[in-house]
Amino acid sequence: MKNSTADHSPSLTTKFVQMTVELQSSGIDLRNEIEAQLQSYGEPLRWAITSVEGITAHIEAVVTVVDPQPL
């Protein structure tokens, strides 16, 4: 016998994200800004500043995304 609640549970997938942020005066401010922006893509697993050009930091991240289960 199948458990019907297990059939409707959402699944998690990972997503690669590239974005840029403007550098802040404080390292804590920068970290908070990066993490806040990443939340719009999903739950961050890891992220890194991969390069800096002037006042722009380039970020690469992996986030988890909840895929809704079809009805």
N, C-alpha and C positions, 0 to 999 in steps of 0.2 A: 504494500500500500504506500502510495506517495504522500509526502507531506506537502499540502497545497501552499502553505506559507513560504516554503523554500522556493517554490516555482515563481514567486513574485518578488523575490529579493533583488535589489539593484546590484549591478556589477561595477567593479572599479577598473578603470583603465588608466594608463599613464600617457602623458602628453608632453612633448618637448616644446618649450617656449623660448623665444628670443625677443628681447625688448631693450629699450634704452631708458635711462633715468638721468636727470640733471644732478650733478654732484652737489651735496649739501656741505655746510661748514662743519658738521659733526658726524662722526662715524655712526653714532647711534641713530641720528636722523636719517642717514642714508639707508641703514639696515631696515628701519621701520618703513620707509618709503618703498623700498624694493618688495618687502614682504606684503605690504598693503596692495601694491599693484598686482602681484602674483595671485592674490586671493581672487581676483576677477577671472582668472583662468582655471583655478582649482586649488587644491590643498598642496602647498609646496612640499616636495620631498627633499630636494636639494637645489641649490642655486650657486652661481659663481659670477663674479665680475671677470669677463674674459678680455676686455680691453677698455682703454680710456682714450678719448679724443677730445682735447680741450676740457670742457666742463661736462661732457657726456660720457656716462659709463654704459658699456654694452653688457647685458646680462643674458646668461643662458641658464635655463632651469628645467627641472622635471617636476611636473605636478600630477596629482591623482585627480581624476574626474569621475563622478558617479554617473553612470549611464542608467537612465530610467528604464525600467523593465516595460516592454510593450504590454498593453492590456490584453 
